[in-house]
Amino acid sequence: MNQDGWARSPLWIYNRSQIAAGKWRIKEWDYYSVLSSDQKFGITITLADLGYVGLAAICFLDFDKRDFIQEETMTILPMGSTGFSLNSYEGNLNFEDSKIKLSMQVNGKERKLRFSAPMMKHFSGETGLHGEIILNESIGPHESMNIATSWKENRKAFYYNTKINCLSAKGAFAFGNKTYTFHPETDFGGLDWGRGVWTYKNRWYWSSASGLLEGKRFGFNLGYGFSDRSKVSENVLFYEGKVHKLDEITFHMNTQNYYAPWKFTSNDQRLKLDFTPIVDRNSKLDLFLIKSIQHQVFGKFTGTVVLDNGKSLQLNQFLGFAEDVLNWW
């Protein structure tokens, strides 16, 4: 990596063939979350090639039931064979096995997600999930959060990440005996696009939200703990397509009870949020050298944020998520 920093558009060029590391150490992933605050459901889709292991996952979230259902599958030693794109604005990605089928087609500002999980069981007892969602960047400006950082203990390790929030969502998926439909006027998705070579053990904190605030497109991306953030942070607000940069953020949580209320504060006093958890999408993986403990908690944010121009915005029960993840891989 040439230079640490952040940008409002994908500034850096990712080239897998020029990475000075073994194929088993290169990490590539695309993660989408699509949430409907009004209808109280959501879905997340993950496809990752982590070198010595690959992961595909679909997670259904029911905020009324305060519960989730997940189907996931792992592959051994994909080492780049999954076919991830070199940038976040183009490419076709496909995965299929007996448990999950995924297709991610990206063409500029439109992203078409097709997915199915024939053995995934609904709360009703019925099995099978399948659907299609189209995510679009709204007309007008649509800046993103882009960051490139390395690690203090290994400057050859790097993290290149794009986060795109407030993607209007349309489409539907059938799960069990019910159909869930997204409406582009009110429902939004977000993308976490990442590439890099990591150090072995990492713990990160990440939070994201997208929706409407008094009729305006609003969202945020908050995160720290992963790579060296002494020069730059990924903390931003999104408002009507524009990025507003924040400095340092702190997550205040009870790691013995992730359903207890959280707080979020910033050193520049521009963000003060309370977070009420609804669903803790938690998982634990232990494959000897590969371990992961994850808590992705979905809930509602209430509080104030301040834009670059000094305008203060009030959030009241704004749907999003926050996570605490510890990985050895």
N, C-alpha and C positions, 0 to 999 in steps of 0.2 A: 504494500500500500504506500502511496506517495505522500499523502498529507491528511492528517486528522481534520475533521470539521463537520459542519452541517450546511444544508442548502434547502431552498424552497422547491427544488426540482432535482431529478436524478443527475447529479453533476459528474460523478465518477463513472468510469468505464470498468465493468467487471469482465474479466477474461479468465475463464477456468484454466485454460491451457498454459497460462503464465504464472500460476500459483506455485511457489517453491515449497510444496509440501506433498506428502503421499496422498493418493486418491482416497484412502481410508480416513483421512483427517478433514477433508473438505465437507462443509455443511451447507446445504441448500434447502430452502423451504418456502412454501406459499401457504398462508393461513388466512381464511376468510371468516368473519363473523357477520351475521345478518340478523338484526333484532327488530321486533315490532313491539314498541312500547304500549301502544293502544290495545293490541290484541294479545299481549302478554305471552308471546312465544318467540323462539329464536332457533337458529341453527348455526353450527360452526363446522367448517370443513378444513382439514389439515392434510397436506401432502409434504413429506420431508424425506430427503436423502442425506443421511448423516454419515455417509462413508461406509462404516462397517454394519450399519443397520438402517433400514428404511421404515417409515411409518405412514399409514393412511388412516384417517379417522373421520367419522361423522358423529356429531353430538347434537341431539335434540334437547331443547330447553323449554320447560313448561313453568312459567312464573306464577301461575295460579296454584299449581300443585307443589311449587317450590322444590322441583326435582328435575333430573336429567336422565337421558338414556343415551348410551354411547356404544358405537360399534367401531372396532379398530383392528388393524392387522399389521403385522410386521414382516419385513423381508430381510434377508441376510446378505451382506456385502453388495449393496447396489452400486456403490462407488462411482456415481455419475451416470449410470445407465438409465435413470428415471427420465432424463431429458429436460431438465429445468432450463428456462430461458436465461439469456445473459443480461436482460433488462426487464423492468417491471411493466412495460407497455406493449409487449408483443410476445407471441409464442403460443403453442398448443401443447398442453400437458395431459397425458392419459395414463391411467392406472387401472388394472383390473385383476382381481382374483376371485375366489369363491365367496368372499365376504363383502367386498366393496368394489364398486366401479365408479371411477371419477373421470371427468373431462373438464379441463379448464382452458377455455379459448379466450385469448386476449388480443384485441385489435384496437389499439389506441385507447380511446376513452370508454370502450365497451368491454365488459367481461361476462362471458357466458359460462355458467357453472351447471353441469349435468352430473347427477349423482344417483346412486342406488345402493341399497343394502338389503338384500332379499331376506336375510335371517334376523334382522333387527326387530325386536318385539316391543310393541306399544304398551302403554299402561292398560289398555283395554284387553290385551292378550292377543290381538291380531298382529301378524308379522308382515314385514316388508315396508321399506321406505324408498321412494323414488321421486325425482322432481327435476326442475330446471329453474334457475334464477339468473336474471340478467341485471348486472350492476353497471350504472352509468355515472360518469362525472357530469355534474349539472352544467347547463349552459353558462358561459361566463368564466371568470378566473377559477382555477381549482389547483391551488398549491398543495404540496405534500411535504411531509417531514422526511428528510434524507440525512443520514449520518454515516460517517466513516471513522472508525476508531480502532486502536490497537490495545494491547495489554502491557502494563508496566513490566511484568515479569517476562514478557516475550513480545518484542516489537514486530516480529514476523507474523504473529497471529493477528487476525483482523476481523472486523465486523462491519459489513456494509448492509445498511437496512433502509428500506423505504416503507413509510406508513402513509396510507391514503385513507382518509376518513370521509364521511358524509357522501358515500356513493348511493344514489337513489336505487332502490331495489324493487323489481317487479318479477312476477313469476309465482310458482306454487310448488308444493311437494305434497304427496299423499303419504300418510303414515298410518298404518293400521286401517281403520275404517273412516278416517277423517282427512280432509284436505285443508292445508294451511296456505293462505294466499298473502303475498306481500303487495303493498300498494306504494308506488313510487312517490306519491305526494307526501307520505307520512313515515315510510319505513326506509331504513338506511343500513348499509353495510360498510365494513372496513377491511382493508388488506394489510397484512404484515408480510412483507417480501424481504427475505434475508439470505445473505450469502456470506461465507467466511471460513476461517480456520480458527478454532477456539483453543484455549487452554483446557486442561482436563476437568477441573472442578469450578463451577460457577453458580452463583445465586443471583437472581435478578428479580426486580420488582417492575411491573408494567401495569398501566391502566389506560383504558381507551373508552370513548363514548362518541356517539353520533346521533343527531336527531334535529328536531326543530325547537328553537327557543324564541318564543313570541313571533312565530312565523318565519324566522330566519334560520338558515342552515348553520348549525353549531356543533362543534365537537372538540375533543382534546386528545392528546397523546402525552402520557407521563411515564417516565421510566428512568431507572438507574441501577447500579450494581453490576452491570455486565460490561466488561472492558473498562479501559481507563477513561473516566469522564472528567478529568481535571481541566481539560481545555474546552470541552463542549458538552452540551446536554441535548437530549431529544425531547425536552419538555416544551410543548407548543399548544396554543389554542387555535382552532379553526373557526372562522366566522365569515360567512358568505364567500367562501372560496379562498380567503386570505389567511396566511399563517401569522400568528402573533407569538413572538418568542418569549419564553419564560426562562428563569435561571434555574436554581436548584429546588427540587421538590423532595419532601419527606413523607413516606407512608407511615402512619401510626396504626398498628394493628395488634391484636392479641393472637400470637401464634399457637396458643393452646386452644383457642376457640375462634375459628375464622368467621363464625356467625355473629360474633360480638361486633358492635359498631366500630368503624374505622374513622380516622381523620387524615386529611391531606393538607399540608401547609407548604408555603414557599418562602425562601429566604428574602425575596423581594416584596413580600406581603401582597402579591398580586393574585394569590389563590388560597382560599380557605374553604374546604369542603368537608362535609360530613357524609359518610357512606353507610347505608343500611343494607346489609347483605340479604339476598333472597335465596340463591342457590350456590353452593360450593361444589363446583365441578372438580373433584379431587381424584388423584390417581397416584399409585406408587408402583414403581418398576424396579426390580432387583435381579439383574442377570450377571452377578459377580462383579465384573469390571464396569458394566454399564448400569447406572442407577439413576433414578429420577423420583423426586417427590414434588408433586404439583398441586397447587390450590388456585384455581381460576374461579374467582367469586363474582357472580353477577348480582347487581343490586341497583339501588337508587342513590344519586348524588344530590345534595342540597347545600347551597352556600353561594359564595361570590367569586367571580374571576374578573380581572381587569385587562382590557385590551391594550395594545401598544399606545393608542392615542389617549389613554386614561379613562375611557368609558368603562363603567362597571356594569356587569351583567349578573343577574340573580338566577340561580338554578334552583328548581324545586322538584324533587323526585324525578331526576333526569336519569334515564336508564343507561347503564354501561357496565363495565367490569374492571376488576383489579386482581392482580395475581402475584403470588409469591412462589417462585420455582427454584428448586435446588437440583442441579444436575452434575453427575459424574459421567462424562462420555466424550 
